[in-house]
């Protein structure tokens, strides 16, 4: 993968991590990120803010590849994979426990934010998202 392609994959992954849907035109390397409207279904002001981007996508829909924000199931799987890589210690047990009880996302985030592996988690999640994007690009 060349440097431009690598940057595109990285940018799409970052947008997906923020909850945006991404539209990528491989012919022009144009990338448009729009927050997932399912979170704001009736917010006309919100849609108006992204009107120009939506018009471009609608006019040239066949030119764009769509990358959708991850479902919670997919995000949960990434968290599980990360926990498997944490060395066997009390932190690993805490993270496993968080994933197996109510509010796993909230509890996982709290534990990660108050641990020494916080940056490792962000790096891991970014790599996992980049793998997902790269796989979709080659389809």
MIZADREN-849767 format. One line per field, with one value per residue (C-alpha): residue number from 1; residue in one letter; y, z negated, x negated. Coordinates in steps of 0.25 Angstrom, whole numbers, m for minus. Each point is the difference from the previous one (the first is absolute). Example, Ala and Ser with C-alpha at 12.3 -4.5 7.8 and 13.67 -1.06 7.14 Angstrom:
<recs>
nr = c(1,2)
rest = c(A,S)
yy = c(m18,14)
zz = c(m31,2)
xx = c(m49,m6)
</recs>
This chain:
<recs>
nr = c(1,2,3,4,5,6,7,8,9,10,11,12,13,14,15,16,17,18,19,20,21,22,23,24,25,26,27,28,29,30,31,32,33,34,35,36,37,38,39,40,41,42,43,44,45,46,47,48,49,50,51,52,53,54,55,56,57,58,59,60,61,62,63,64,65,66,67,68,69,70,71,72,73,74,75,76,77,78,79,80,81,82,83,84,85,86,87,88,89,90,91,92,93,94,95,96,97,98,99,100,101,102,103,104,105,106,107,108,109,110,111,112,113,114,115,116,117,118,119,120,121,122,123,124,125,126,127,128,129,130,131,132,133,134,135,136,137,138,139)
rest = c(X,X,X,X,X,X,X,X,X,X,X,X,X,X,X,X,X,X,X,X,X,X,X,X,X,X,X,X,X,X,X,X,X,X,X,X,X,X,X,X,X,X,X,X,X,X,X,X,X,X,X,X,X,X,X,X,X,X,X,X,X,X,X,X,X,X,X,X,X,X,X,X,X,X,X,X,X,X,X,X,X,X,X,X,X,X,X,X,X,X,X,X,X,X,X,X,X,X,X,X,X,X,X,X,X,X,X,X,X,X,X,X,X,X,X,X,X,X,X,X,X,X,X,X,X,X,X,X,X,X,X,X,X,X,X,X,X,X,X)
yy = c(0,13,12,7,m12,m2,14,m2,m13,7,12,m9,m8,13,5,m14,0,14,m6,6,m7,2,1,m2,2,m8,7,13,m4,9,m3,5,m3,2,m3,m12,6,m12,8,12,m5,13,11,9,10,m12,m4,14,1,m12,4,3,m14,m7,6,m4,m14,m1,5,m9,m12,m10,6,m1,m12,1,m4,0,2,m13,m7,m1,m15,3,9,m10,m10,10,2,m15,m2,11,m7,m13,7,6,m7,m9,9,7,10,m11,m6,14,2,m14,2,14,m7,m11,9,12,12,m7,12,10,m9,m4,15,4,m11,3,15,m3,m10,0,m7,12,4,m15,m1,12,m5,m14,5,9,m12,m9,11,2,m16,1,12,m7,m12,8,7,m13,m5)
zz = c(0,4,m9,6,m2,m14,m4,6,m8,m12,2,3,m13,m8,5,m3,m14,m2,5,14,13,10,15,8,15,5,13,m7,m14,m5,m14,m6,m14,m6,m14,1,1,m7,m13,5,9,m1,m2,12,m5,m1,14,6,m6,9,12,10,m3,1,13,6,m5,5,14,1,m8,9,m1,m15,m9,m13,m14,m11,m14,m8,m6,m15,2,8,m10,m11,8,1,m15,m2,9,m8,m13,5,3,m14,m8,m11,m12,m8,11,10,m10,m2,15,1,m11,6,13,m6,m8,2,7,6,9,m12,m10,10,3,m14,m3,12,m3,m14,4,6,13,4,12,4,1,9,9,0,4,11,6,m1,7,11,2,2,10,8,1,6,9,7,2)
xx = c(0,m6,m1,12,9,m6,5,13,2,m5,10,12,m3,m1,13,7,m5,7,13,0,4,m11,1,m12,m2,m12,m1,m3,m4,12,4,13,4,14,4,10,14,6,m4,7,11,9,m10,2,m11,m10,4,m1,m14,m4,8,m11,m7,13,3,m14,2,14,m4,m12,5,m6,m14,m1,m2,7,m6,10,m3,m2,12,m1,m2,m13,m5,2,m8,m12,1,0,m12,m8,3,m6,m13,m1,m10,6,2,10,3,4,10,6,2,5,10,4,3,9,9,10,m5,m12,m4,1,m8,m11,m2,m1,m10,m8,0,m6,m11,m14,5,9,m9,m2,15,1,m11,6,14,m6,m7,12,8,m10,0,15,m1,m11,8,12,m9,m5,14)
</recs>
